Amino acid sequence: MHHELKFIKQEIEKRALNETDKEIIEKSILDGIETAWDRLYKQQPQCGFGLLGVCCNRCVLGPCRIDPFGGEPQRGVCGATSDLIVARNLLDTLATGAAAHSDHGREVLEVLLHTAEGKSQGYQITDEEKLKAVAVDYGIKIEGKSKEEIAKELAVTMLEEFGTLTYGIKFVDARVPEKTKQMWQKLGIVPRSVDREIVEAMHRVQMGVDSDYVNILLHALRTALSDGWGGSMMATDCSDILFGTPTPKTSIFNLSVLSKDKVNVILHGHNPILSEMIVKASEDPEILKLAEQKGAKGINLAGMCCTGNELLMRKGVPIAGTLLDQELAIVTGAVEAMIIDYQCIFPSITFTASCYHTKVISTSSKAKFPGAIHMEFNPASAFDTAKQILRIAVENFPNRNPDRVKIPEKPMKVMAGFSEEVIRKALGGSYKPLIDLIVSGKIKGAVGIVGCNNPKIKMDYGHVTLAKELIKRDILVVETGCSAVACGKAGLLQPEAADMAGEGLRQVCKTLGIPPVLHMGSCVDCSRILVMASKIAKELGVGIEDLPLGGAAPEWYSQKAVSIGSYFVASGVYTVLGIPPTVMGSKNVVELLTDKIKGLTNSAFAVEPDPLKAADLLESEIMRKRKALGI
Ligand code: BF8
């Protein structure tokens, strides 16, 4: 027994950094609940061909694989080499991620359109100033028009742009610095439209189409750019128009945000279209009365993954956790309902929920989960559906078994809500003060740490260690997605964390009253980082590729992260990955992405699992760019 307990403790230490997570991981083991960590162990050893990216199962000439040690076979049945197989697999993966971000964006546009036409229920145009600014970027005349007229024209133009050939992506014209755009033109990777690049990616990976790995990788960059500067940017900007551009907020993070005496509802997934309406419905007197009747002291909403980030940024709603917290939240035994839309939702959660009283409620026709209650969500009846969903959660409250409940008691305070607009306004309307700080060396540069958790890495260790190391070196950190939540759980998103920063950055943060790690939103909100970089570059009269910036995804898992990393690199931002992508089976592809690409975009990918070494790489790249700028 003693040995068993020791083993459990060791196992918990291996799985997570954060104490509140550890508490619930222990409960999951004691309750006998299978989680992602257990499933990863059961998958060992993972397929070597798959890890190297040298297996191809895209047609039934195969499945084929290449001997990575130089023996036979060296070609698939069609004749594809490891270079081609790896490049095609990578393009396929990236296009999947770009599609996920962009399809989310398209749904936001549809709601904007329906709202402008008066055909949606419960939505409104909240940020008129942003609506007008974005409309101008889109070449729409705003004088003498109502906000509904502008919103309709904008939504239709953007929706049309998704598939258009002729006009290109308007945000690229309006926002990308001239020098960066010229770099893309030279490479032939100016994105034409979201749908076009993604469909063409699918065409190119069909057997017998693109057989040149360089040509495939260039298209991968173009597809990623159509996501970052297209689909994701539209998602961010139109969500701001509908729900408000984020401003600084304080809130709390980790599994302690669950309540002992209220109905706990976890909002998990990505699109604020759903979650914003649930927030609204949770304030409805009828729902609150029902909660009281069922013996609850109210309704407690908590976010999970990027939907959590969306709600935190605009409403200050607390966040229960990241990708690897989704099963743990259910294991607390305190969650009445987990409401989901799409992306990053483990198919296992309905199984986990079946071991407790939690109800999983799916809402999107494109993401059904066996075992979940499906309540289709659409804009025309959004508020009514949101209320119905909450009713299910409230009615489930009496089924909570207090003997099986464990909620940690150490919520962590955070400050979030740093949209590009807020940062710029805080600096007095232009980036000049920030540029001066960078020129003086008080701040050496900035790094965007983004992306997921992955059970292959101790949960949050990569994000937190890298962020701490960078701020210590006077490098400002901006974050999105699960990375921001990981650092929030570790206390890095509070102004007090400035004490962990180097002298220069500490002074700046203390003067402004901000944390040294700025939470800029969900993963589609990486577009906010792009906009900020482009505005700084424009003020300096250089390209984004010249700025002392870096990117990192220390614990990434998702196809979406491949797209983000690639549009960072294509935009000129050197990016370090903590987990190797499945490309190592092609020396040529690796060489291109980590080295030769430098001559094209003045940036590259690097793979470095050790966050301290990753910090070295990022700092030396920042110093190289500072030198080139003469600072
Ligand atoms: O889009 S960081 S695990 S939640 S993919 Fe997913 Fe990764 Fe989290 Fe958001 Ni992004």
Residues whose N, C-alpha, C, O or C-beta is under 5 A from the ligand:
A	BS01	BF8	C305 C306 L323 C344 G451 C452 N453 G481 C482 C523 S558 K560
